[in-house]
Amino acid sequence: MKAIEVDFPFEQINAVAEMESWRKEIHRPIYYIHKWWAKRLGSVFRANVLGVLLEQDEDIWSAFYKAHHFEKAIILDPFMGSGTTLGECAKLGVRAIGCDINPISTFMVRQALTPIDEWTLKKTFGAIEADVKEHIQSYYKTLDPKTHQKCDVLYYFWVKVVKTPEGEEIPLFKNYVFSKNANPNHKPKAQILCPYCWTVNTGEYNTLTLKCIHCDNTFNPQQGAANEQSVISQTGKRYKIKDLIKNSGLPPKHRLYAIMAVDSQGQKIYLTPTTYDHELFLTAQKDFSQSTLLIPTLKLREGYNTKQAIGYGYQFWHQFFNERQLLCLSILLTRIRQIPEQSLREHFLCLFSSILELNNLFCSFKGEGTGAVRPLFSHHILKPEKTPLENNVWGTEKSSGTFLSLFKSRLLNAKKYLNAPFEIRLHENEGVKKTTKEICSPKMEVKTVDSYSAFINNQKAVLVINGDSAQLPIPNESVDAIVTDPPYFDFIHYSELSDFFYAWLQLALKDSYHEFQQENSSHLGEVQSKNPTHFSIQLSRVFSECFRVLKAQGLMVFSFHHGKPEAWLSLYQAITDADFLIVASHPVKAEMSVSKTKAATKNPINIDAIIVCKKAIQPTHSNSADEVWLKASKSYQDYCDRFWQVGQKLSNGDKYVIFSAQILVESSLANLEKQQVQQWLEKVSQLNFENRENVPAEVKKNPPVIKQMSLPFN
């Protein structure tokens, strides 16, 4: 029996994971070399890997900061994603195999785990810079109003414009405060656009009356003509935005209304666009139309994640960019393709692809005092931005989200981490939490290979497979454990979103990789569906293959959470159909608690359930269905007690995840039929978790407290 079957030190792991989640790209840079969705925390997966390899009498937390060399062990991740399992295995001396059906995943993982020395990267970057920087930067200039000399533009502020049947053009401003501080109560100064003459003014972010410095008109900066779905014309008539866009059949036009630049003193300044700025954009449009460029031609596929963009008239991925962006991106991509050495070229292709999500017309301005650019994928859907922000593709020393800044913050940091991987250790003094870096692993000297024979013959090899994980090219009972994070049940279809990157990378990689020769990044074997039955069948295919390649006493461990009973039932069906037995489940920190997606959720889920499975044997429990409920309730209460002891409150969604996971454990051990499991899961979903606190055992002895804080199953 392994340590994770018995217990999991989530109290300590959660504390470290919480700190990691605030600066994930700093604490685990190898997984943030490129965008991927629903990345799980490296510290959690380090603990998972230790849990499946340590024996039951060994303590996961005691082993967490120690160096390990499990060179005889092989771990598989069939849903590799950003490569978290592979990276944590490499640090622990574990041999790893990763497979993903999405070509963007396998491409980025190869780059993340491939060592390249810093000097070579800097030399190549310098050569690219010498060839194209000046050309690209020539399209991102403005005039310093004090010196009348050219200076660098950081960001262009645009607004979408729709046209009514009467011919009126309406800019889609919700309000005219376009830049404010991330903490506006502390720093109320804001940049405000005059709706009459389109001059940039300065005022307080919450002011209700402002007199324009240019035209003397007075207006309310808080009242624009648009809301989420509609606009109001000057005559007071209301129109649905999508109806006005549908009439044209094309994406909305854009109008430039403000600029942020760096003046001759190196200070950031806001400017009202002048004739110079408009003519420079016209020059970019002309150069774009007269040049032979590398521009993607891939069309958007209709789906849940793309329907909003399609509703706004976007049909092709290149329409997500304006002509200046397409021109400069093409110049950069053309130069990168000329790098002769393949591995080096692919690292810079990965960097190029990474900047795409921060250099398109679906980006927006986050404000002062924070990272300026809100990327395309801040939502799980492709939500059109009414007031998009155009970034400077090459960038300056004061830029964020550019080729220059991401070279330093993503690519170089990822390679440095390979040379000196570290864990963060949490220290708390008088309520103040700090972290220190602790070296617990040797240099990550691994080599990515794409065949099992190459993997077996090289002790330092990591096998990275692109393909269907239901058909793995590895022998029976060849892996010691499986550690993974399956795709999300419901609407988040990674391939619909990853097509955004695929459209560009295909231009450079189709001659090197078969997976970039297909029409798009999707595959029939994808485990993603809003249909519970289809999701269960697809997931069971992969789990059945995991059963085949897993050694007899090996564990399959994965993270999962969801807020609907049908998702948990689909999971249970997939596991049992693959002949696995669920032997344990532990709660653990999931994604960053303050993500934009979670902030918009009524009952956010901050907890993953770590599901622990073994190859099925005859159930050892003869529990009745009622006993299953009682045992699951007791486990749920125990976990609530443990969270209470460390002062961590649980959301209603968290409690639901913990309880549902325990239902699956006890149901599997008792070999319950699907219908009975469904009843219990639906009962959990009907419980009233509202306004409940975590209740420790000793508190439950107090009758008044029981009345106020009784758990929903009491």
N, C-alpha and C positions, 0 to 999 in steps of 0.2 A: 504494500500500500504506500502511496506517495503522500507527501506533506499536504498538498492542496486538496486531497480527499478528506482530510481531517479538519483542517481549519485554514483560515487566510487572515493575515494581520492587517485588515483593511484600515484599522484605526491609524496605524503608522504610515501605511502606504498612501492613504488618502491625504494626509497632511503634506507629504512630499509632492504628491501628484497635483494638489491644489496650487502649490507654489510653482510647479513646473508649468501649469496651464496658463499662468499669466504671461510667461515669456517663453512659449514653446519653441519658437524659432531660435532662441538663444540657448536653451537648455538641451535641445535635441535637434541641432541644425541639419543633420543628415536626412531627417524626414520632412524637412521644409525647403528642400532644394527646388521644389515645384509644387504647384497646387494639387491637392487631393482632398476628397471629401470625408468627413467623419473620422479624422485621424484620432486614434486612441493614444493615450499617454504612455511614453516610453517607460516611465518608472513602474506603471502598472504591469506592462508586459514583461519587464525584467522579473518582477515578482511571479508572474504566471509561469515563465520559463523555469525559474528556480523551483516553483511548486510542483511541476510535473517531473522534475529530476531528483529532488531531494527525497529521502525516505521519510516515513511518517514520524519518526522520532527526532527529525531534524527541524529546526525552526527557520522559516523563510526570512523573517526579519533579521535574525541574528546573522544570516548568510548574505543579506542584501548588499552590504558594503565590502564584502570580501572578494578577492580575486578567485576565479574558478577556471577550471580547465576540463570541461566535459567533452573531451575530444572524441570519445567513443560514441557519444549520443548523436542522433540525427532527429531533427524536428522539422515538421512540414507545416507550412501555412498555405492552404488552398485558396484563400482570399487575400492575397498579399497586399493589395492596396499600395500604401506608401512605403512598405517594407519594414514596418516597426518590428515585427517578430524576427526578421532576418538580422536586423541591426543589433537587437538585444542578444540574440544567439551568438553573433560574432564576438560581442564583448565578453560573453561567458565561456568562450571556447567551444561552443556547440556547433556542430555542422548543420547547415540549414538548407532547406529546399523551399522555394516560394513559387507559387503559380498564380497567375491572374489572367482572366479572359480579355482584359482591356489592354490594348497596346500602349496607352499612355502610362499605365502603371508599370509595366515591365521596362519601358524605356527609362523612366525616372529612377527606378530602383537600381538599374545597372549603373547609372551615373552617380547615384548617391553612395554606392558601396565601392566604386572603383577609385583607388588611390591615384592621385596625380600631384606632383610636387608644386608647391606654391609659386616657386620661381618660374616654372614653365607656364603656369596659368597667367601670371602677371606679364610675362614676355609676350604671350599670344594676345592678351587684351591690349597691350601697348601697340602691337602691330595693327590690330583692328582699329584702334583709336586713331592712329596716324593716317589710316586710309579713309575713314568715313566720318569721324566726329565732326570735322569742320563743315562738311557737306550737310549733315543732318542738322547741326546746330544753326545753320544759316536760315532755316525755316522757323526757328524759335527765337526771334529777336524782336525787340521793340525799342522805342526811343525814350531815354531817360528825360523826363520833362525839365529837369534842372540843367543838364549839360547838353541835351539834344544829341547825345552820343548813343550808339547802339548798346543795348544791354540784354542780358539773357532773360527769356521768359521761363518761369517755372510752370505756370498753369494758365490755360485759357478757360474762361467760364462761358458756357453756351446754354441756351434754352431752346426747347422744342417749340415750334410754332405750327398751329393748325389753322385752317381756313374754313370759314363758315360758308353756307350756300349763298349768302349775300355778298361774299367777297372780303369780309373782314378777317384780318390775320390776328390771331390771339396767341401771345406767348404763354406757355404753361407754367406760370409762376404761382405757387401756392401763397407765397409772400415775397417781399422784396429784400429781406434780410438774407444775404447770400453767404456771409462769412461772420462767424462769431467764435468766441473761445469755447473750448471744451468744458470750461467751468465758468459760464457766463455770469453767475451771481458774484463771483470773485473778480472777474474782468469783464465788465458789461460792454466795453467798446466793440462795435460791430461795423461791418461794411454793408451799405444799403443802396440799392439801385433806385433811381427816380423813374417811375413808370411813364413820365411825360417826355423827358428829354434823354433818358437812358444815361445819365451821369452818375458816377460812383460817388456816394456821400458817406460820411462817417457819423454814426450816432450810437445810441444804446440799443442793445438787441431787442428789448421789450417795449421800446417807445411806440406810442400810438399816433403821434403826430410829428412830422418832420418837414421842414422847409428846404427845398432843394437849393444847393449852393450856386447852381447854374441858371435855372429857369425861374426860381422863386415860387414855384408851385408848392402847395402844401398837400401832403398825402398821408395815409395810414400805411406804414410799412408792413403791417401784419395781414393786410387784405390783398391777396392776388386774385386773378381771374379764374384759377383752376383749383380743383380738389383732386382726390384720387381718381375719379371716374368722369368728371364733367367740367365744362367751362361755361362762363357766363359772358355774353357779348356786351358791347357798350349799350345796346338797347335793352339789356336785361333778359335776353332770351338764353335759356340753358340748352346746351348740347352735350351729348355723350361724346367723349374724346374718341373712342374707338369708331363711332359712326362717321365722324369727320375724316378720320384716317382711312377708313375703309373706302370712302368715296374716291380717294386718290390712288389706292392700290400700292402705294410706296410708303416707306418710313417717313415720318415727319421731317420737315426742313428744320435747320437750326440757325439761330442768330447769336452772334458773339456779343456779349454785353460787358465783360470785365476781364482784366488781366492781372495776374500776380507776377511780378518780375523782381530781379535783383538789381538795385541801382549801382551807381559807380562807387558808392561807399560800402557795398556788400550788404545793404539792408533790403529786406523784403518790402515792396511797395505795391499798392493796388492802383490800377490805372483804368481810366475810361478808354476804350479802343479808339484809335485815330485812323485817318486815311492810310497811314503807313501800315497799320496792322491788317486792315482789310485788303490792301493791295498785296501784302505778303502772302496772305492765304490764297488770293487769286493766282499768284505766282506758283504756289504749291499745286493748286488744281491744274494749272496749265502744264507744269512739269510732269504731273501724274498722267495726264492724258497723252503726252507725247513720248513717254518712256515705255520701254519693254520691261515689265516688272514681274516679280513672283507674287502673285495674288491668288489666294484660295478661291476655288469655284464651288466648293461643297455647299449643298443646300441643307437648310434646317429640316429635321424630321419632326413631324407632328407628334406631340406627346405632352404629358402633364407639365414637364419642366420647360417646354419651349412654347406652349400655347399663348402665353402673354406676349412674347416677342413677335410671334406670327400675327397675333391680333393687332399689333402696331405696324404691320406692313413689312416686317423683316422676313425675307425669304432665303437669303444667302448669308453665310457667316462673314463675308467681307463687308456687308452692309453695317456691321457693328462698329466700323471705323470710318472716319472722314478721309478725304483724299490726302491730306497732309500726313496722317498717321499711316495710311497704306503705303505712301511713297517712302517714308522714312523707315518703316519696318521692312519693306522690300530691299532697300539699300543695305540695311544691316544683315538681313538673311542672305542676300547674295554674297556678301563678303564672308560670312561665316562658312558658307558652303565651300569656299575656296581653301579652308584650312586642310592641309594634306593628311595629317595624322588622324585616323578615324576616331579614336577615343577622345582626343582633344577636341576635335570638331563636334562630337556629340555632346560634350560637356557644355560647349557654348550654344549649341542648339537647344539644350535643356534650359540654359539661362534665357535665351531668346523667347522660348515658349513661356517661361515664367513671367516675363514682363508683359505678356499679352493681356492678362487679366487686369492690369493696372494702366493700360494704354488703349482704351476703347471708349466708345460713347455710351457705355452703360455704367461708367464710373461716376462717382460723385465726390463732392468736397466734404470731408469730415469736420473741418474747422481748424482753428488755431490751437496750439498747445497739444497737438496729437498728430499721429500720422495723417498726412493731408489727404491721401487718396483712399476713398472707400472702393474696394475692388468690385469687379463684375459679380463675383460669386459670394458677396455678402449675404445673398439670399440663395436658397436652394432652387429657386426658379430664376429664369432669365427675365428679371423685372426691368422693363424699359425705364430709363432715368429721364425725368422731365427737364432737369437742369444738369446736364452732364458736365464733367470736368475733363478737359483735354490735357494730359500730362506731356512733359517734354521727353520724348522717346530716349534720347541719349542721357539727358540729365546734367545737373550741376552738383557742386558740393552741398548745396542746400536742398536738393531734390529728394523725393522718396518715390519708390516704385519705378525706377528707371533702370536702363541697362548698366549705368555706372554704379548706382547705389546697390542694386541687387547683386552685382558682381562681388561687391565687398561683403554685403550682409548675408547673402545666401551661399554663393558658390565657394568663396574663400573660407567662410566659417565652417561649411560642411567638410571641406578637405582638412581643415585644422582639427576638427573633431575626430576624424579617422586616425590622425596621428596621436592624439591625446584625448581619448574618450573619458568622460567624467560623469559622476552622479552628483546630484545636489543633496546636501545634507541640511536639514532644517534646524535652526537654533531659535529659541524663544527666550527673551529676557524682559521681564516685567511687561508682558503682553505684546512686545514688539517682535515680529518674526523676521528673521534674516536667513539667507542661505549662503553656504559656501560650496565651492567645487571640490570634489574629492575624486582622485584618480583611483579607480578600482579595477581597471582592466588594462591589459597591454595594448600596444598599437594594433589597430584593426587592419591587418595585412591579409586581405581576402581577394580572391579572384572570381569574378562572376563567369559562369560557364552555362551552356545551354543544352548539355546532354548528360545523361546519367553516367555514362562511361567516363566522361571527363571529370565528373564530380567524384566518382569513386576513386579515381587514380590520382587525385590531388587533395591532400589533406586540408589545404587552405581554400578550397573551392566552395563557392556558394552557387547552388543551381537555381537559376532564374528562368522560369518557363512561361512562355505566352501560349495560352490555350485553355481549353475546357478542363476544369479540375475534376470533371466526372470521367475523364479519360487520361489519367496521368501516365507518363512514360517511365514509370519506376516499378520495380518488382513487388510481389506480394510480401507483406510483413517486413518491409525494409525500413520503416521509421519507428522511432521509439516513442514519439509523442506528436500530437497535433495541437498547435496553438494558433488561434485565428480570431477574426472578427468578421462574421458574415455580412453581406449587404443588407441594407435596411429594407424591411418589409413595407410596402405601400408605394409611395409616389416618387421617391428620389431615385431616378434612373441615371446612374453615373454616365452611361454612354451617351445619353442625350446631351449632357453637359460637356463631357470630354471631347465631343466632336468639335467644340470651339478650338481646342488645341490641336486636335488631329488634322483639321483642315489645313493648318500651317505646317505642322511637322511632316505631313505626307509629302509636301513639296521637296523636302530634303532627305527623307528616309525611305521612300518607296523602293529605291533600287538596292537597299541594304537589308531590309526586313520584310518578310512575307506579310506580316500583320499590318504593315502600312500600305499594302497594295489593295486591300479591300476597300469597298465603297465608303465605309465610315467605321467608327470605332465599336459598333455593336456586334453582337454574336448571338446566335440562337440559343446557346447554352447559358446565357445570363441568368443569374438568380435574382431577378428583380421583377416584381409584379404586384399590382394592387389586388389581384385575385388570390385569395388565400389558398385555394386548391393548387393553382399553378405554381405559386411560390413554394408550397410544401413539396410538390413533385420535383421541382428544379433543385431545391436544397437537398432533398433526399438523394438525388442522383450523386451529388458531390459527397454527401456523408457516406453513402454506400461505397464509393471509391476510397474514402478515408478508412473505412472498415477493412477494405482489402489490403491496403498498404501498411496498416498499423499492426505492430507486433501484438501478440496475444494479451500481454499484461499492460499494454500502453494506454495512455489517456488521451482523449480528445477534449480540449478545453477551449471555450470561446466566450466572447462577451455578447450580450444581447440586452436590449431594452425596448419596450414599446408600451403604448397606452391603451391598446385595444385587445380584448380577449381573443379575437380571431387570429391575431399575430402569434400569440403564445400557443394557441391550439395548432396552428400550422407548424410551428417549431416542434412541438411535441410529436406530431404526426411524422415529420421528417426524420426525427431522431429514432423513433420506434420502428419506422419502416426500414431504416438502415441497420436495424438490429443492435443499436446502442442502448445502454442503460444509463439513465441519469443518476449519478450517485451523490452529488453535492451541488450546492450553489452558494456563492458568496457575493455580497454587495461590494461595489468598489466605485471610486470616482470615475465619471465618464468624461464628457467633453467639458470645455470651459463654461462655468456656470453663467457668465454674463454675456455669452454670445448673442448676437442680434436676433438670431432665430429663436433662442430660448426666451429672450426678453419679451417677445411677442406672444408667448405661450401662456395660457391661463394657469396651467399646472405643469411647469417645466420639470423635466426628468434630468437629474444630475447624477443619477446612479446607474451603473451597468450591473447586470447580474452576470457573474462568471459561472457558466454552466460547465460542470465536470462530468464527462461521460466515459464509460468503459464498454468494451465489447460485452454484449448481453450474455448473462448466465441466467439460470432459473432464478426468479425473484426469491430473495431470502425472507421477505416479509409476507405475512399472510393477513395484512391489515384489511379491514373492511373499508368501504368508501368513506364512512363517517370517521374512522380512525385516521384516514388520510387527511381530512380537513383539520382534525384536532392536532395532528403532528405538524402540519404546515403552519397552523396558527401559533403553536408553541415556538417554532423556529423563527417565525416572523417577530414574535414578541421578544425573543432573545436578541435578535439583531437590533431591534428598536432600543432595547436596554443598553446595548453596547454603544450605539450612536449617542445616546443620551449621556453616557458616562464620559465621553470625550467632548461634550458640549456641541455636537453637530445636530442641527435641526434638519428634519427631512420634509421635503415638499410632499404634497398629496401624491404626485406622480412617482416620487421615490418610493413611498410606502407601497404603492400599487405594484411596482416592479419587484420589490422584495417579496411581497406576499405571493404574487403570481409565480415567481421562480420556485418558491418552496412548494407550491401546489404541484409543479412539474416534477420536482424531485420525488416527493412522496407518492405521486401517482405512478411514476415509472417504477419505483421500487416495489409497489404493490401490483404492478402490471394492470392498471386500470384501463378499461376501454375508452376510446375517444369520446363517446357520448357522456360518460361520467365526468371525465376531465373537463369537458366543455361546460357542464353544469357548475363545477366548482369555479372555473375561471369567470363565468358570468356572474356568479355570486360575489366574487372579489370585486368585479367591476361595479357592482351595485352598492358596495359598502360606502358609508359616509365617512370619508377621511377628513372632511373639512374641519378646520380649526382644532385639530388634534395635535398633541405634543407627543414626543417620545417619552414613554413612561417607564422608569426603572422599577425593578421588582419591589424595592422597599417602599416606594411611593404608593404602590398599588394597595398596600396594607391600610392606608388611610382612607376610610370610607368617603369623606367629602371629596377627596381628590379623585377617587374612582368615579364618582358621579359626574365630575366636570371633565375628566380626562380619559374616560374609559375607552379602550380600543374598539374599533368598529365591529370586531367579531364577538365582543363580550355581550 
